Amino acid sequence: MTTLPLIAGNCGRGKGSEDRGFELVHRFSGRDPFASELLGSSFTRANRIRSEEIYRNRSWNKFSIFAKIKKGKKYDYPWPDDMDPNISSGHLSYLSHFKPLTEKPKPVTLPFEKPLVDLEKKITEIRRMADETGLDFSNQIVQLENKYQQALKDLYKHLTPIQRLSIARHPNRPTVLDHILNITEKWVELHGDRAGYDDPAIVTGLGSIDGKTYMFIGHQKGRNTKENIVRNFAMPTPHGYRKALRMMKYADHHKFPVVTFVDTPGAFADLKSEELGQGEAIAHNLRAMFGLKVPVVTVVTGEGGSGGALAIGCANKMFMLENSAFYVASPEACAAILWKSSQAAPKAAEKLRITAQEHYRLKIADGIIPEPLGGAHADPAWTSQQIKNTIVESIKELENMNTEELLQHRRLKFRAIGGFQEGIPVEPNRKRNMKPSEVNMPKAADIESEIEILKKKILEAKGPSDPITSQTIEKLKQDVDKEITSAFISMGLEEKLESVKLELSIASQDTPSQPLNPSLKEKVDKIMQEFNHNLSRPGAYLGLKQKLEKLNLVNGIIEMEERKKKLKAEINQKIPAELKAKMELLKNAEEKISKGETLDKDLIEEVEGVKKELVEVLKAANLEVVGVAKKNVITAPPELKEKIEKVNKEIYEEIERVINTDGISRKIEDLKADIEKGSSSEDREKAEAKIKEEILATLDVEALKQKVENLTVELGLPKDSVTEDKVGVENGRF
């Protein structure tokens, strides 16, 4: 109802300063109306008067009122003429803006579902051909349908977190009101927060299931662009949360169980909402929900974003649809903050653990409601039925508790999420799985030292493999696999890789023994080329590059050791048993020589004979012997050990003196810093060569050589006494 305001004042004074009062002239009748006549017209239901313009007529010193008659609606509130108060089923459609769609929604194919599109096209084409030609293609259609179902099953069995999120955001996914109308026999929607506004992003109302009344509250998304704009994309304002709070108090007063549905990207974060107390409204709901004395059940049907979802999600039991998501920040926002790029959203989705499976594993969700293959939009009625069964069973369980048990159950559920347990003190020094500090991250020098230690362990290992070494190598492989997966995600190649994997699985089922399809092989090569190109960029993926280099080196060492063992086994098989006994004699003779004992003439002759026989056996085994050298191992007497240590000490002191002078130590420190920064191998080699040249130029090499020669003479060794065995084989040298 509208009223017409009247403005009066000391108007109409003439030249003679005579107070003429004020005069109202009706524009339509030309006569002086009474105020009651003007105001009375505004009370009529058929006509509504809207004031358009009031201005002062300067020539007559009078007021003129211009008005327009506008035809109004028959009903200001949508109540029908023949309202039936005894409704037995259905819902009061005149209290809801949710009407059936005039057009069927268009099918939407998600990016990871594209491999299935080809199979759908083939099935459609064959059916069209069957209709046009009249031929029987039923066998081919059945085979293609079976293949399609198998591919669909394989695809939805191994969904990534970002793929599940895309299903939760699917435009055709059933909304909260779709589920409510599917599971209730009677339903009436309730509006308003009793503070002047009805937020369409949150719907509330009473509904009955199996004759029992429930209070339903949920976020409502639109089914098309127009509805999404009206519903504000299910992002509530403070009015929406206050409306939900009003309905919760109403349900608590009348002892109705509360069922909430979560499907929102988050609360609406505009300036007006903040001015109206968005944070206060959410906080008030959180506090009030923990005090409700009736059972509260929450079902996450789509995506649940941060506090906007939690404001109606503090329940005794929370269930999530199979392809729903719950997060504190959207993967896109998280990727923009941490990796400065939205392309890292798949990686962020994996790290945030947003899926229903992760929430159930972490005991945040109390159960997972299954969805049909293809998502809830593939069969909304079946999905709603699963939701109904879950709600009924959980409410029955919660109604067996008294009020105190119900409140305690809800409180302990949320206290247990952080790992807290009643009656058990919290450890003050508990270790957390925090991100490792960059200060303690392994440097290039540390990785090189790890490689050397691992290499030494492999070379020294005899007999069965060392379990510690095997565990280290296995851990290295797992780290490399994780780094490669993360690199694929950050490069945006994950969807292409999943598509190729699906095609490979389909191809292997069809023709398991056939070679790889050329087109498929080309796709794989193209993905690997793009991956290698991104990996080879300077400064990119340094950790992965170092680990790959380390893994390749370890694999090379292991392969070389296996080849040695294999060759040794082959030689041992070809050496006769008699010669093996003689080789023991040769081994004993070498031990005696190493201890400084002298051999008699007969033993020396026998040893020489064994050597000749061994050479002949190796030649017979198709192994080429390129030379035989003497190996003299002499242990210095105890009185000479002190002299050796003294000479070594003098050499080290001389080298240390040279390094500490002429700024060589500073250059060595600079070289270490460059290595830690990841400088190129060429620059490092040049710097090392330059430092060596400066050391040799400054070092008194002749004096050191003289000391070593004097010590050698004192030990009684010839200058060329130390030689190396040179035994070659056909396929290499060792």
Buried (B, 14 or more C-beta within 10 A) or exposed (E): EEEBEBEEEEBBEEEEEEEEEBEBBBEEEEEEBEEEEBEEBBEEEEEBBEBEEBEEEEEEBBBBBEBEEEEEEEEEEEEEEEEEEEEEEEBBBEBBBBEEEEEEEEEEEBEBBEBBEEBBEBBEEBBEEBEEEEEEBEEBBEEBEEBBEBBBEBBBEEBBBBBBBBBBBBBBBBBBBBBBBBBBBBBBBBBBBEEEBBBBBBBBBBBBBEEBBBBBBBBBBBBEEEBBEEBBBBBBBBBBBBBBBBBBEBBBEEEBBBBBBBBBBBBBEEEEBEEBBBEEBBBBBBEBBEEBEBBBBBBBBBBBBBBBBBBBBBBBBBBBBBBBBBBBBBBBBBBBEEBEEEEBBBBBBBBBBBBBBBBBEEEBBBBBBEBBEBBBBBBBEEBBBBBBEBBBEBBEEBEEBEEEEBBEBBBEBBEEEEEEEEEEEEEEEEEEEEEEEEEEEBBBEEBBEBBEEBBEBBEEBEEEBBEEBEEBBEEBBEBBEEBBBBBBBBBBBBBBBBBBBBBBBBBEEEEEEEEEBEEBEEBBEEBEEBBEEBBEEEEEBEBBBBBBEBBEBBEEBBEBBEEEEEBEEEBEEEBEEEBEEBBEBBEEBEEEBEEEEEEEEEBEEBBEEBBEBBBEBBEEBEBEBEEEEEEEEEEBEEEBEEBEEEBEEEBEEBBEEBBEEEEBBEBBEEBEEBBEEEBEEEEBEEBEEEBEEBBEEBBEEEEBEEBEEEBBEEBEBEEEEEEEEEBEBEEEEE
